[in-house]
Amino acid sequence: MKFKLITIALILIVSSAIGCNKKAEKSNSFQSESVVLTAETQNLLKSLKSIPEKGFMIGHQDDPMYGIGWNGDANRSDIKSITGDYPAVMGFDLGRVELGNADNLDKVNFDKIRQEVIKQYNRGGMITFSWHINNPMTDGDSWNNTPGAVKTLLPDSINHEKFIQWLQHGVDYLKTLKTADGTKIPILFRPWHEHTGSWFWWGQDNCTAEEYKQLWIMTHDFFKEQGMDNLIWAYSPGAVNTTEEYMERYPGDEYVDLLGFDTYHFNNQKGTEDFTKIMNNMLTIITQLGKEKNKPIAVTETGIESLPIADWWTNVLFPVIDKYPISYVLVWRNAHDIANHFYAPYPGQLSATDFVKFYQNPKTLFNKDIQNLYK
């Protein structure tokens, strides 16, 4: 009898150890079963593929949060002040949610962002989130580009558990983005962006291609493991020269839903030719890849700071994007607290009249033009 009890005890100990090992393996790999997207998210993805048949959506970062000469006003937007309409796409940022902060890196309250996300969804518009996440190795910001940080986040590395906790904060917040009836709001999620540059700690010179892919896949699988079935994943490098460069750090078709890129117009009027050349090259690259992979494409960030060219909208931006089947183009934010840091016009701004012409073009789609994204 004593021998039997000892044997049973040993079996229980071994079984428990095997179970713990399996749990550890799961937490390190984050390979969860396939998550079926919500109906609304699936419909948004279909809409992103079909929208180019009639035009392209116009987006603006932090559009309803602040603008030139105002901050936090209800139902306000610089674009709305000019056109009477909101942009079709609104961008927001998760930066500092990883720390549990009440406000993001641009001093915007996360509760306020949630309210505006719900409003944008209820009016039929699309929402996208970027994440300027802090550097877990140094606790500096995204631009603290000390090489080697990504390697320390991977499974079995020194900052892995800390990083997983940060990802969990992001998941927890995104799960609060739902309507009054509990509908999960579809989000186009754009992590680890502009990685072909090196200004962020996850950038090209700061980690290997393989480490970057592991970072993306680990993030993707962790979010899926947490039941995030309302995210569309956008891949958005900076400008590159070739398809090979664009694809060098691509994590794989199963981890990406939309192909995009970020690039800006620099050097005012003198930089117009360069901007047009870069845009044409990048749009040619992603148009071909989009066809091959059956994925929608977009200009995920662009613009010219302080809009010094009066006809930039109709004579610089529109002619180049009109030639390609993009789903949307998003310009950056109108900072209320940084002089001349704005990318959309406001009443009285040099390009405001031209923007109205841009708005009136039937191919530029604003909020009132896109009421069936989720149906």
C-alpha positions in Angstrom: 0.0 0.0 0.0 2.8 2.4 0.9 4.5 1.6 -2.4 1.3 2.4 -4.3 0.9 5.8 -2.6 4.5 6.7 -3.4 4.0 5.7 -7.0 0.8 7.8 -7.3 2.5 10.8 -5.7 5.4 10.5 -8.2 2.9 10.3 -11.1 1.1 13.5 -9.9 4.4 15.4 -9.5 5.6 14.4 -13.0 2.2 15.3 -14.5 2.2 18.6 -12.8 5.7 19.3 -14.1 4.7 18.5 -17.7 1.7 20.8 -17.4 3.9 23.6 -16.2 6.3 23.1 -19.0 3.4 23.2 -21.5 2.2 26.5 -20.0 5.7 27.9 -20.2 6.0 26.8 -23.8 2.7 28.4 -24.6 3.6 31.7 -23.0 6.9 31.9 -24.9 5.5 31.0 -28.3 2.1 32.8 -28.2 0.9 30.5 -30.9 -2.8 30.6 -30.4 -5.6 29.0 -32.4 -6.8 31.0 -35.3 -9.2 33.8 -34.2 -12.2 34.6 -36.4 -12.6 38.3 -36.9 -15.9 39.9 -35.9 -18.4 40.4 -38.6 -17.9 44.2 -38.5 -14.1 43.8 -38.8 -14.4 41.4 -41.7 -16.7 43.8 -43.5 -14.3 46.7 -42.9 -11.5 44.6 -44.5 -13.7 43.9 -47.5 -14.5 47.6 -47.7 -10.8 48.5 -47.7 -10.4 46.3 -50.7 -13.5 47.7 -52.6 -13.2 51.4 -51.8 -10.6 52.2 -54.5 -13.3 51.5 -57.1 -14.8 54.9 -56.2 -12.0 56.8 -54.6 -9.9 56.9 -51.4 -10.7 57.9 -47.8 -9.0 60.9 -46.3 -7.6 60.6 -42.8 -6.2 62.9 -40.1 -4.3 62.1 -36.9 -5.9 63.2 -33.7 -8.5 65.1 -35.7 -11.2 65.7 -33.0 -8.8 66.1 -30.1 -7.2 69.4 -30.7 -6.2 71.8 -33.5 -4.7 75.2 -34.2 -5.9 77.5 -31.4 -8.0 75.0 -29.6 -7.7 71.9 -27.4 -10.3 69.5 -26.2 -13.4 71.3 -27.6 -16.4 69.1 -28.1 -17.5 68.2 -31.7 -14.6 70.2 -33.2 -12.1 69.5 -36.0 -10.0 71.7 -38.1 -11.1 69.8 -41.2 -14.7 70.0 -40.1 -14.3 73.8 -39.6 -13.4 74.1 -43.3 -15.6 71.5 -45.0 -18.5 70.9 -42.6 -17.4 67.2 -42.6 -15.2 65.0 -40.5 -12.4 62.9 -42.2 -13.3 59.3 -43.1 -10.4 58.0 -41.1 -9.1 59.2 -37.7 -5.8 58.2 -36.3 -4.9 57.9 -32.6 -1.8 56.8 -30.7 -1.4 54.3 -27.8 1.9 55.6 -26.7 2.2 55.5 -22.8 -0.7 53.1 -22.4 2.0 50.6 -21.7 2.9 52.5 -18.6 -0.7 52.6 -17.3 -0.8 56.4 -17.8 -4.0 58.3 -18.0 -2.7 60.4 -21.0 -0.8 59.4 -24.1 2.5 60.8 -25.3 0.8 63.8 -26.8 -1.0 64.6 -23.6 -4.4 63.3 -24.8 -6.5 61.5 -22.2 -7.2 57.9 -23.0 -10.8 58.2 -21.8 -11.3 61.1 -24.2 -9.7 59.0 -27.1 -12.2 56.2 -26.3 -15.1 58.6 -26.5 -14.0 60.0 -29.9 -13.3 56.5 -31.2 -16.9 55.5 -30.3 -18.2 58.7 -32.0 -16.2 58.1 -35.1 -17.5 54.5 -35.4 -21.1 55.6 -34.7 -20.9 58.1 -37.5 -19.6 55.4 -39.9 -15.9 56.4 -40.0 -12.8 54.3 -39.6 -10.3 54.3 -36.8 -6.6 53.5 -36.9 -4.1 53.3 -34.0 -0.3 53.6 -34.1 1.8 52.9 -31.0 4.8 55.0 -30.1 5.7 52.7 -27.3 8.6 53.4 -24.9 11.9 51.5 -25.1 11.6 48.7 -22.5 15.3 48.3 -22.3 16.1 51.9 -21.3 12.6 53.2 -20.4 13.3 56.1 -22.8 10.7 57.0 -25.4 10.3 55.5 -28.9 13.1 57.7 -30.3 15.5 56.4 -27.7 17.1 54.2 -30.3 19.8 52.4 -28.4 20.6 49.3 -30.4 19.7 45.9 -29.1 16.4 46.6 -27.3 14.4 44.2 -29.5 16.6 41.3 -28.7 16.0 41.8 -25.0 12.2 41.4 -25.5 12.1 38.1 -27.2 11.2 34.9 -25.3 13.6 33.9 -22.6 15.3 37.3 -22.8 15.8 39.8 -19.9 13.0 42.2 -20.7 10.5 39.7 -22.1 8.1 39.5 -19.1 8.2 43.3 -18.7 7.3 43.7 -22.4 4.5 41.2 -22.2 3.0 43.2 -19.4 3.2 46.3 -21.6 1.5 44.5 -24.4 -1.2 43.5 -21.9 -1.9 47.1 -21.1 -2.4 47.7 -24.8 -4.8 44.8 -25.1 -6.7 45.9 -22.0 -7.3 49.4 -23.4 -8.2 48.2 -26.9 -10.8 45.9 -25.3 -12.6 48.9 -23.9 -13.3 50.3 -27.4 -16.8 49.1 -27.8 -20.2 50.7 -28.3 -23.0 51.0 -25.7 -24.5 47.7 -26.9 -21.1 45.9 -26.5 -20.1 45.8 -30.2 -16.3 45.7 -30.6 -15.1 48.6 -32.7 -12.9 47.4 -35.6 -9.4 49.0 -35.4 -6.8 49.2 -38.1 -3.7 48.5 -35.9 -0.3 49.8 -37.1 2.5 48.8 -34.7 6.2 48.9 -35.3 5.9 51.4 -38.1 8.7 53.2 -40.1 11.0 50.3 -39.2 13.1 50.8 -42.4 14.5 54.0 -40.8 16.4 53.9 -37.5 14.9 56.7 -35.5 12.8 54.3 -33.4 14.3 51.6 -31.2 12.8 48.9 -33.4 14.3 50.5 -36.5 16.6 49.0 -39.1 20.0 49.7 -37.6 18.8 48.7 -34.1 17.8 45.1 -34.6 18.2 42.4 -37.2 15.6 41.6 -39.8 14.9 38.3 -38.0 14.5 40.0 -34.6 12.1 42.5 -36.1 10.0 39.7 -37.6 10.0 37.9 -34.2 8.9 41.1 -32.5 5.9 41.5 -34.9 4.8 37.9 -34.8 5.1 37.8 -31.0 3.0 40.9 -30.7 0.4 39.6 -33.2 0.1 36.2 -31.6 -0.1 37.6 -28.1 -3.0 39.9 -29.1 -4.7 37.0 -30.8 -4.2 34.8 -27.8 -6.0 37.5 -25.8 -9.0 37.2 -28.1 -8.4 40.4 -30.1 -10.7 39.6 -33.0 -11.4 43.2 -34.1 -7.9 44.2 -35.3 -6.8 44.7 -38.9 -2.9 44.6 -39.0 -1.2 47.3 -41.1 2.5 47.0 -42.2 3.9 50.5 -42.8 7.6 50.9 -43.4 9.1 54.2 -44.3 10.1 55.0 -47.9 12.5 52.6 -49.6 13.9 52.1 -53.1 12.9 48.5 -54.0 10.4 45.8 -53.4 13.2 43.7 -51.8 13.8 46.5 -49.2 10.1 46.8 -48.5 9.8 43.0 -47.9 13.1 42.5 -46.1 11.4 42.6 -42.6 7.9 41.5 -43.7 6.6 39.0 -41.1 4.4 37.0 -43.4 1.0 37.2 -45.1 -0.7 35.6 -42.2 0.4 38.4 -39.9 -0.5 41.4 -42.1 -3.8 42.5 -43.5 -3.0 45.9 -45.2 0.2 47.1 -46.9 1.1 50.8 -46.4 4.0 53.2 -46.0 4.9 56.5 -44.4 6.6 59.3 -46.2 6.5 63.1 -46.0 7.1 66.1 -48.3 10.2 68.0 -47.2 11.9 71.2 -48.3 8.7 73.1 -49.3 8.2 73.8 -53.0 11.7 72.7 -53.8 10.9 69.2 -52.5 7.9 68.6 -54.7 9.7 66.7 -57.4 11.4 64.4 -54.8 8.1 63.8 -52.9 6.3 62.9 -56.1 9.0 60.6 -57.2 9.1 58.8 -53.9 5.3 58.5 -53.7 5.1 57.1 -57.3 7.8 54.5 -56.5 6.3 53.4 -53.2 2.8 53.3 -54.6 4.0 51.2 -57.5 5.7 48.8 -55.1 2.7 48.3 -52.9 0.2 48.2 -55.7 1.9 45.2 -57.2 2.3 43.5 -53.8 -1.3 44.2 -53.0 -2.4 42.5 -56.2 -0.1 39.5 -55.6 -1.2 39.1 -52.0 -4.8 40.2 -52.3 -4.4 42.9 -49.6 -5.6 46.5 -49.6 -3.0 49.3 -49.7 -2.8 52.7 -48.2 -0.6 55.8 -47.6 -0.6 55.3 -43.8 1.2 58.6 -43.1 2.1 61.6 -45.2 1.9 65.4 -45.4 3.9 68.6 -45.5 4.5 70.5 -42.3 2.8 73.9 -42.0 1.4 73.5 -45.6 3.4 76.3 -47.2 2.2 75.4 -50.8 -1.2 76.9 -51.5 -2.4 74.2 -54.0 -0.7 71.3 -52.3 -3.9 69.2 -52.1 -5.0 69.5 -55.7 -1.7 69.9 -57.5 0.7 67.8 -55.5 -1.0 65.1 -53.4 -4.1 64.3 -55.5 -2.4 63.8 -58.9 -0.1 61.1 -57.5 -2.5 59.2 -55.3 -5.2 59.3 -57.9 -3.2 56.9 -60.1 -3.2 54.0 -57.6 -5.8 51.8 -55.9 -5.3 53.0 -52.3 -7.9 52.6 -49.6 -7.0 55.8 -47.7 -4.4 58.4 -47.1 -3.7 59.9 -43.7 -2.0 63.2 -42.9 -0.4 63.9 -39.5 -1.7 65.9 -36.6 -2.4 69.6 -36.0 -0.5 70.2 -32.8 -1.9 72.9 -30.7 1.2 73.3 -28.5 4.0 73.2 -31.1 4.4 76.2 -33.5 3.9 75.4 -37.2 3.5 71.6 -36.6 0.3 71.0 -38.5 -0.5 68.9 -41.6 -4.2 69.7 -42.3 -5.5 73.2 -43.0 -7.6 75.3 -40.6 -9.8 78.3 -41.3 -7.7 81.0 -42.9 -4.7 78.8 -43.5 -2.9 79.2 -46.9 -4.1 76.0 -48.4 -7.7 76.1 -47.0 -9.4 77.1 -50.2 -7.5 74.4 -52.1 -8.6 71.9 -49.5 -12.2 72.7 -50.2 -11.6 71.9 -53.9 -9.9 68.7 -52.8 -12.9 67.9 -50.6 -15.4 68.6 -53.4 -13.7 66.1 -55.7 -15.9 63.0 -55.9 -12.9 60.7 -55.4 -11.8 62.1 -52.1 -14.0 60.3 -49.5 -14.8 62.0 -46.2 -17.1 60.8 -43.4 -20.4 61.6 -45.2 -19.2 59.6 -48.2 -18.6 56.3 -46.4 -21.6 55.1 -44.4 -21.4 51.4 -45.1 -17.8 50.3 -44.1 -19.1 47.8 -41.5 -22.1 46.3 -43.3 
